[in-house]
Amino acid sequence: MAYHYKKATIDDLEILTETRIEVLRSANQLSETVDMSVVKQESYKYYKKALVDNTHVAYLVFDEDEFIGAGGISYFNVMP
């Protein structure tokens, strides 16, 4: 196994969005018949903005060329 970690960029919007939908389905025990189109659209918009303004950092993990996982950190400011 040769794991490769890659910091996600704007070029990775599709894989980030698809992975998020997959995780949400699994975590919430949602079947494939549940319409996630709005969540997918909003997640795509979120990543598109957040990756550019650095309020979210994501990493993709590959085993050779096969995508095997992702993780991320969302940053936000709380008023003192």
Secondary structure, 3 states (H helix, E strand, C coil): CCEEEEECCHHHHHHHHHHHHHHHHHHCCCCCCCCCHHHHHHHHHHHHHHHHHCCEEEEEEEECCEEEEEEEEECCCCCC
